[in-house]
Amino acid sequence: MDIDAVIEELARDARSMRFKRLKAICDHFFGQPRIRASHHIYSTSVAEAPAAGFGNRPRQKWSLKMAKKKINIPFRADEYSYRVQYSPDDQAFIGLVDEFPGLSAFSGTLEGAVKEIKAVVSEGLRLLAERNEQIPEPLSRREYSGKFIVRLDPALHRQLAIEATRKGVSLNEHVREKLASV
């Protein structure tokens, strides 16, 4: 593949550039990607742009993003709460993250889905920080007081109070025991 011709094509009409041709440009200038999945992430030797990445997902155009400046990201991707579920419709594992309900990543393996969603979160954290947008605090870093208010139907409130009295404990203790057994 003539890399100069591909670069000229990119300069003329970036929106119609095919994924394989863009990958060829990045491979030529940056070497093999350090993350290769639904998003390709390349290490670079430029201090101001430590990574370049682009994604190729079904029914979506690819996008190319280069880091332009050093940014402060307050949290690490591995601090977030991940889970993986299998989708029979997609015949793939889907990686999800609780703090970012809109993010997901697909892979043929459970381990691959975890790796993919962590890469997507890393990129998301970088983009949010770069745009000075609010970054959700990881659940693992949040402080909890141990108190919260629950609104109940009065009949349920009465029933719980009766149960607590019969057990000889406070209503608070009775509800805590019930919640702990769920």
N, C-alpha and C positions, 0 to 999 in steps of 0.2 A: 504494500500500500504506500503510495507516494504521500508522505506526511505534509509536504508543502501544499499539495493540491487539497488535502483535507482541511488544512488551516485556512486556505483561501475560500473554500466552501463554507466554513464556519463564519468567516468574516462577512460573506455575502448574505447568508440566510441562516442564522443560528437556530431559528425555530424548527426548520425542517431537517436539521442534522440528525442522523441515525445514531442510536446508542453505540453500536459497534465502531462507528467512525470516531465518535467522541472518545471512546475507550482507547482507541489506537493513539490518539493525540496524547492522552494522559499517560499511557504506557510508555510512549516515546520519551516524554519529558520527565516523568517522575518514576519510571520503573513499574514494577508490579504493585497493585494496591495492597495496603496492609489489612484492609477489610474488604472482602469481596462477597457481596450478597445482593439484597435488593438495593443497597446503596454501596457504591465503591468509594473508599477513602484512601487517598494517596498521601504519603509523607513527602514533604518538599524540603529543599535545602535553604529556602528563603526564610530569614528570621521573622519577618512580618507576616508571612503566610505559611505557618507550619503544616497546614493540611489543605488539600483540595478534595472535594467530594461531589459525586453526582449520583442520582438515583434513576432507576428504570423500572417502573411498576406498570402492570397491565392497565390499560385505559388512561394512562397519564403520560404527559410529555416528560422527558428527562429534564433535569435542571442541573446547572453547574454552579457551584458556590466556592469561592476562595476566601479564606480568612485574610482580612486586610490589615488588622492591627491586633496587638496583644490585648486581650480582654480578661477581666476578672470574673470567673465563674464561681459563685459562692458554694456550690455543692458538687459532689462527684456523682456520676451516673450509678455507681455501685451502692449508693446510700438509699436508693429508691426501692419501693416494694413491688416486686415482679411476680407474675404468675403466668403459667402456660396452660392452654387448653387445646384439645384436639378438635378440629373442625372436619366432620365427615364430608360436608359439602365441598370444601376446598381440598380435602385429603392432605391436610397440612396442619402443623402445630402453629398456634397463634400466640405470640408473646405479647403480654399486656403489662401496663404499669399503672398502679392505683392512683398515683398523684397526677398523671396525665391521661385522663379518660379517653381522649381522642387519638392516642397513639397506639399502633399495633405493628407487629412485624411477623412475617410468615417464614416458615422453614419446613423442610421435610423431616427434621428431627427435633426432639425436645431441646437438646443442647443448642442446636442451631437457632431455635426460636429465642432462647435466652440471650445468646450472643447478638442476634439481630436487634432485639428490642433495646439492649444496652447501647448498641451503636446508634440507634435512632434517638434515644434519650440524650446521649452525649452530644449529638449534632443539634438536637433541640435546645439543650442547655446553652450551647455556644451561640445559637441564633438569638435566643431570648436575651442573653447578656449583651450581645452585639447591638441589639435594637433597644437596649435599656428597658425591656419589658419585665414584668414581674415574673419571677421564677418560683414555682411552688416549693415550699419547704418539704423535705422528705419526712415521711411519717416517723422515721427512726430518730429524727432530731427534735420533734415536737415535744413540748412539755405538757403533761396532763395533770390537772389539779385533783382528779378523783371525784369531782362533783359535776353533775349535769341535771337539768330539770326536765322532767318528763310529764307531759299532759296526758291524763287518762280520762276515760269515761268514769263518771262518779260511781257507777255500780261496780266497776272493776276496782276502783280505789277502796270502796267499802269491803269488797271481798278479800282483798289483800290485807287490809287492816284486821279483819276478823281472823284470817289465817295466822297473822303475826301474833295476835293476842293469844290465840290457842296454843301457839308454840312457846309463848313467853319471851318473845324477842321484839325488838323495835321494828316498825314498818320498814325502815331503812335497811336493817340487817336482813330481814326476810326477803326483800326485793333483791338485795345484793346476792344472797344465796341462790335465788332463782336464776338470776342472770349468769352467775358463775357455773351453773349446771347446764347451760345451753350449749 
